[in-house]
Amino acid sequence: MAVEQSTLWLQYMDQLSAAVKPKAGEALQLIHPFQPWNWGGESPTFGSYPYEQWAALNVVPATPYLNSNTSPATQSGFDLGYEIWFNALAIGDLATDPHYKELQNAFKEASNKTTKEWLEVESIWQNQTAGHGTELTKWLEEPKNKSYAKRIEAAENEEAGLKTELAEYQAEITSPVKSTREAFANPTYQSETVDPNSTKKAMQRIWATVPTTPWERVQEITQQKFGGSAVHGNGEKFTVESDSTRYDYSEYYAKAEAGFWDDFIGAGGEGSVKQIEWSSFDQQYKLEFAFEDFLRVEVQPRPWYAGTAINSFAAGPYAKGFARYSSEAQGGSYFFGPGGSLSRQYTALIVAYRPSVTITAGEEFASYLHKEWEAEGGLEIGPFFFGSKASGESTSSTSSVHGASIEIKSTANWPVIVGMVSGWTYPPKNEGS
């Protein structure tokens, strides 16, 4: 290849970061593949909460580049990491508390007893019915078998009682974070979402954005003309050249090898990307990016998350196996600083309306890209997908060649998520722990 793909990504990120102007402690993260910012559509239902919004925001950013196909929010949920954090606190040294250990052991024994009772009764049912005819639950309801049902009921009641006692004692001994737990469980800060892939419904903890909906922003910048030009947009442009500097992410992320970067340019899209032939790509290249509207959308979790609690209790003490920083973990899990399971949280998403890219890297390469755009139905360039006009309202574009340059302009109706901005959940040692 004429150029390392990570080089193009990092050069692009450096220029994009300069345009974003992150605050102290904030870092840029790119999202790939492209994501149209169309949460809720043209007629967002009042009070509804799109699954796509939760999935995009409920993530602990761990690398400067997130492949959203392989790293869904369900694997790195911020709310899950937050819950694990306050459950790992050992206020009063819970991990070595003798009464807590006694309750844990008693609960474990009761749970084993319940399982044993069920297995023994099931064995009797199998011997009597050979597993056919009357179902086990109905068999237990028969008068002659009530003694077996009572055995199971007694074991289950004992287990439930000990579980309650264990939970109540844990809540009592960790009372300093009682309000945090209550806010986390408060249904007021949750909303029902529907996963479009599985159609399953679930309650998710809400993240707020300003502006609230993409529709609100699109209507504002197009003067209420959906699908029109952003006559009231905040335009932005920058250029990446062969000698441009590369984005330095080492301060913010603990693990970020170059090997995980996908190709910066690919033909096709939406799961069927074809690798580009790079042999004609000129070593002296220039990529000019422009946007009709470029916006920082502020992100924050609703009151289920209390940053003040983390500031108060981040130092612990923690239960055995957990720690604040890597240097304190002694081989266990840690929460804060680069690589921590709760290291960073999204503070903003960067969205752009109708991006355009002009690539100058030789006549042969420009002509080749234009033909691939036509043949494959579009091109992926960085985090963007520029589709043919038939690709739909979210990705349509035009393509034209001018000598050694190819210009590809989005004509899409929706903005695109250009990247995410995150800040420290709790500052690492070198930032004033």
Sequence and secondary structure as in RCSB ss.txt:
>XXXX:A:sequence
MAVEQSTLWLQYMDQLSAAVKPKAGEALQLIHPFQPWNWGGESPTFGSYPYEQWAALNVVPATPYLNSNTSPATQ
SGFDLGYEIWFNALAIGDLATDPHYKELQNAFKEASNKTTKEWLEVESIWQNQTAGHGTELTKWLEEPKNKSYAK
RIEAAENEEAGLKTELAEYQAEITSPVKSTREAFANPTYQSETVDPNSTKKAMQRIWATVPTTPWERVQEITQQK
FGGSAVHGNGEKFTVESDSTRYDYSEYYAKAEAGFWDDFIGAGGEGSVKQIEWSSFDQQYKLEFAFEDFLRVEVQ
PRPWYAGTAINSFAAGPYAKGFARYSSEAQGGSYFFGPGGSLSRQYTALIVAYRPSVTITAGEEFASYLHKEWEA
EGGLEIGPFFFGSKASGESTSSTSSVHGASIEIKSTANWPVIVGMVSGWTYPPKNEGS
>XXXX:A:secstr
  S HHHHHHHHHHHHHHHH   TT EEEEEES  B  TT SS  TT   HHHHHHHS    SSEEETTTS GGG
S HHHHHHHHHHHB TT GGG HHHHHHHHHHHHHHHHHHHHHHHHHHHHHHHHTT SS HHHHHHSGGGHHHHH
HHHHHHHHHHHHHHHHHHHHHHHTGGGHHHHHHHH GGGEEEEE TTT  EEEEE EEEESS HHHHHHHHTTS 
TTS  TT   EEEEEETT      TTT S   GGG   SEEES TT  EE   TT  SS EEEEEEEEEEEEEEE
E TT  HHHHHHHTT  B TTEESSHHHHTTSEE SSTT TT EEEEEEEEEEEEEEEEES HHHHHHHHHHHHH
HSEEEETTEEEE GGG TTTBEEEEEETTEEEEEE  SS EEEEEEEEESS  GGGT 
